[in-house]
Amino acid sequence: MKRATLLARGCLLAIALGAGMGTAFAVDPATLSDPALQARYVELSHEFKCVVCQDESIADSDAPLAGDLRRQVREMLSAGKSDDDIRNYMVARYGEFILYKPRFSARTAWLWLAPGVLLVIGALVAVRVVRQRSALVDQDTDPVEEEIRP
């Protein structure tokens, strides 16, 4: 009985350590000397998607390519590049896909305008359905079941 308890505790400890290792490797240990540059670095690294993972930012991904992208962002910031210069470089190299918040352009206009257009269409359909149903109520002359009972 004691051996089974020790084995179970050892398994739980291994699982807990293994679960924590994935997030430990995803953290970027590199820091920039200037706190303002470090803040810009953190903000920019959360704006770019990992090209490999596609659902994580490069800051959260432990993919080797995400590490390379983080290094490129750090080097560009250290070289004095502006945030827009870094974004333009990443978009030129990987396309608009890399941005979590795509820019408004002719190619992405549908992405930005579709929610508003669908909302207006939904409101118009709802208004039309309500008007048609209220017209049906006005036309209904049949007695209600409760009125028929003696």
Secondary structure, 3 states (H helix, E strand, C coil): CHHHHHHHHHHHHHHHHHHHHHHHHHCCCCCCCCHHHHHHHHHHHHHEECCCCCCCECCCCCCHHHHHHHHHHHHHHHCCCCHHHHHHHHHHHHCHHHECCCCCCCCCHHHHHHHHHHHHHHHHHHHHHHHHHHHHHHHCCCCCHHHHCC
